[in-house]
Amino acid sequence: MKRIVLFTLIVFTASVAMAQSTGSTYKTALGVKVYPGAISVKHFVKTNAAVEGLGYISNDGFRLTGLYEYHGDFTGVEGLKWYVGGGAHLGVWSDNWRNRYPTRNDGLAIGVDGVLGIDYKIKGAPLNLSFDWQPSFNFIGYNYFEGGWGGIGIRYTF
C-alpha cells in the first residue's frame, strides 16, 4: 500500500512539474517576494481573482499573510495585469525583536493588509514577475501602521 501511495505522489508531482505555464496566463505560481523576503504562493480562483499566501521568516520572528486580489488587464500589453485587494496577517515576534523594542512587549501581531500592484507573466517561459505595495495595520499586539511591506516577486508558474 505504501508503494502505491508513493508511486501516486511521484506521478502527480511529475505531472505538475510538466504542466508549466508558458503562455501569457497562469493558474498557480510559487516563488519568492523580495523585501522583506517571503515565500509566495498565488492561485487564481477566477479569471480575474486570485488568492496569495505569503510566509515571512527573519531573525525578528515570522508572519503569515493571506490576500484576496482582483486583477485587471492593461490594454495592449499581453500578460501584464494590475491588481488590488486585501487580507489579514498573523505574526509572532522573537525575543530579539522584543529586546530592541521594549515598549512593544507583546510578541503577537494580528492585523489587516491591503495590496496594490502589477503582475507580468512572461510569455514563452514559466515565470511570473510582480511588483506591489502592501500596507498593513496591526491591531492586536502593538498597534501600528506599516507602509513598508511589498516588493518584487519572482514565481515559477504552472
C-alpha positions as CSV (number, residue, x, y, z in Angstrom):
1,M,0.0,0.0,0.0
2,K,2.8,2.4,0.9
3,R,4.4,1.8,-2.6
4,I,1.1,2.6,-4.3
5,V,0.8,5.9,-2.4
6,L,4.5,6.7,-3.1
7,F,4.1,5.9,-6.8
8,T,0.9,8.1,-7.0
9,L,2.7,11.0,-5.3
10,I,5.7,10.7,-7.7
11,V,3.4,10.6,-10.8
12,F,1.4,13.5,-9.5
13,T,4.5,15.6,-8.8
14,A,5.9,14.8,-12.2
15,S,2.7,15.8,-14.0
16,V,2.5,19.1,-12.1
17,A,6.1,19.8,-13.0
18,M,5.4,19.1,-16.7
19,A,2.3,21.3,-16.7
20,Q,4.2,24.5,-16.5
21,S,2.6,27.6,-18.0
22,T,4.5,29.0,-21.0
23,G,1.6,31.2,-22.3
24,S,0.8,34.7,-21.2
25,T,-1.5,33.5,-18.4
26,Y,-1.2,31.1,-15.4
27,K,-3.3,29.4,-12.8
28,T,-0.8,28.9,-9.9
29,A,2.6,30.3,-9.2
30,L,5.2,29.6,-6.5
31,G,8.3,31.7,-5.7
32,V,9.7,34.4,-3.5
33,K,8.9,38.1,-2.8
34,V,12.0,40.2,-2.2
35,Y,11.5,42.7,0.7
36,P,11.2,41.9,3.3
37,G,11.6,38.4,2.0
38,A,8.8,35.9,1.7
39,I,7.7,32.6,0.2
40,S,4.8,33.4,-2.1
41,V,2.0,31.1,-3.5
42,K,-0.5,32.7,-5.8
43,H,-3.6,30.8,-7.2
44,F,-6.3,32.2,-9.5
45,V,-9.8,31.2,-8.2
46,K,-11.5,33.0,-11.1
47,T,-10.1,34.6,-14.3
48,N,-9.9,38.0,-12.6
49,A,-9.4,37.0,-8.9
50,A,-6.5,35.3,-7.1
51,V,-5.6,34.3,-3.5
52,E,-2.0,34.8,-2.4
53,G,-0.3,33.3,0.7
54,L,2.9,34.8,2.0
55,G,5.3,33.4,4.6
56,Y,7.9,35.7,6.1
57,I,10.7,34.4,8.3
58,S,13.5,36.5,9.8
59,N,15.6,37.0,13.0
60,D,12.7,39.1,14.3
61,G,10.1,36.3,14.0
62,F,7.6,35.2,11.4
63,R,4.5,36.5,9.7
64,L,1.8,34.7,7.6
65,T,-0.3,36.8,5.3
66,G,-3.3,35.9,3.2
67,L,-4.6,38.2,0.4
68,Y,-7.5,38.2,-2.0
69,E,-6.6,40.1,-5.2
70,Y,-8.8,41.4,-8.0
71,H,-6.9,41.5,-11.4
72,G,-7.5,43.7,-14.5
73,D,-5.7,43.8,-17.8
74,F,-3.6,46.6,-19.2
75,T,-4.8,47.2,-22.8
76,G,-2.2,46.4,-25.4
77,V,0.3,44.6,-23.2
78,E,-0.2,40.8,-23.2
79,G,0.5,39.2,-19.9
80,L,0.5,42.5,-17.8
81,K,-2.2,43.0,-15.2
82,W,-2.8,45.4,-12.3
83,Y,-4.2,44.1,-9.1
84,V,-5.7,45.4,-5.9
85,G,-7.0,43.6,-2.8
86,G,-6.9,43.0,0.9
87,G,-6.4,40.4,3.6
88,A,-5.0,39.7,7.0
89,H,-1.8,38.7,8.8
90,L,-0.6,36.9,11.9
91,G,2.9,37.3,13.2
92,V,4.9,36.3,16.2
93,W,8.0,38.4,17.2
94,S,11.1,36.9,18.6
95,D,12.9,37.8,21.8
96,N,15.5,39.6,19.6
97,W,12.7,42.0,18.4
98,R,11.2,42.5,21.8
99,N,14.7,43.4,23.3
100,R,15.1,46.0,20.6
101,Y,11.6,47.5,21.2
102,P,11.0,47.1,24.9
103,T,7.8,49.3,24.8
104,R,6.3,46.8,22.3
105,N,6.3,43.9,24.7
106,D,3.6,41.9,23.1
107,G,5.1,39.2,20.8
108,L,1.9,38.8,18.8
109,A,0.9,40.7,15.7
110,I,-2.6,40.4,14.1
111,G,-3.9,42.8,11.6
112,V,-5.2,43.7,8.1
113,D,-3.4,44.2,4.9
114,G,-4.1,45.9,1.6
115,V,-2.2,45.3,-1.7
116,L,-1.8,47.3,-4.9
117,G,0.5,46.1,-7.7
118,I,1.3,44.9,-11.2
119,D,1.7,41.3,-12.3
120,Y,3.5,40.2,-15.5
121,K,3.5,36.6,-16.9
122,I,6.5,36.2,-19.3
123,K,5.2,34.5,-22.5
124,G,7.2,31.5,-23.5
125,A,8.7,31.0,-20.1
126,P,7.2,29.6,-16.9
127,L,7.9,32.8,-15.0
128,N,5.8,35.5,-13.4
129,L,7.1,38.8,-12.1
130,S,5.2,41.2,-9.8
131,F,5.8,44.5,-8.0
132,D,3.4,45.6,-5.3
133,W,2.9,47.7,-2.2
134,Q,1.3,46.0,0.8
135,P,0.4,48.5,3.6
136,S,-0.8,46.9,6.8
137,F,-2.3,47.9,10.1
138,N,-1.6,45.8,13.2
139,F,-4.5,46.0,15.7
140,I,-3.8,43.1,18.1
141,G,-0.4,43.2,19.8
142,Y,1.4,46.5,19.4
143,N,-0.9,48.8,17.3
144,Y,0.8,50.4,14.4
145,F,0.6,51.2,10.6
146,E,3.3,49.6,8.5
147,G,3.8,51.0,5.0
148,G,7.0,49.1,4.1
149,W,5.7,45.7,3.1
150,G,5.5,44.5,-0.5
151,G,8.2,44.3,-3.1
152,I,9.3,42.4,-6.2
153,G,8.0,38.8,-6.7
154,I,9.5,36.1,-8.9
155,R,7.5,33.0,-9.3
156,Y,7.5,29.7,-11.2
157,T,4.1,29.2,-12.9
158,F,2.2,26.0,-13.6
